[in-house]
Amino acid sequence: MKETFLAFILFCFTYNLKAQDQKLRTFGAQTGYEINEFKKNDIVFKCSVNKQLDTVKVWTIDPKFNTAEGYTIGTKFGSISPLLSRQVYKLAGYGYFIRLYSGWILAFCEGKSCTEELLTENSEVRWIEKIK
C-alpha cells in the first residue's frame, strides 16, 4: 500500500512538472478557436485560427498600428469621418463597430457589456480587427 501511494505521489509530481512546462493556450469565447500572438513591423497582433488552420480574425490593441485611413487605437468617435460614423453598427454584448474601406474594422466598447452605454464623441477605438 505504501509503495502504491508513493508511486501515485511521484506520478502527480511528474505530471505537475510537465503541465507547468506547457504553454498556456487561449481560446476565443465567440468562436472556440485558439488565439495566437505575433509581431509584424514591431506591432503586436493576435489572431484566431480555425481547425483547418485558416486565420479567421486578426486584431490589435497596439497604438502603433495605423489603418490606411489613418485611424489608431484611441481615435475618438467624434474625429471619424461623418460618412463612416453614420455606418456604425452594434453587436449586443460585443461592441460598436465601423467597417473601413481598407477592410479593417474599428471597435468601440462602452460599459460593462461593451454596448451597455451609447457611443459619445469622446468614445475611443479600443481595438482594430479584420475578419476573413
Secondary structure, DSSP 8 states (H G I E B T S, - for coil): -HHHHHHHHHHHHHHHHHHHHS---EE-TTT--EEEEEEETTEEEEEEE-TT--EEEEEE--TT---TTS--TT-BGGGS-HHHHTT-EEETTTEEEEE-TTS-EEEE-BSTTSBSS---TT-BEEEEEEE-
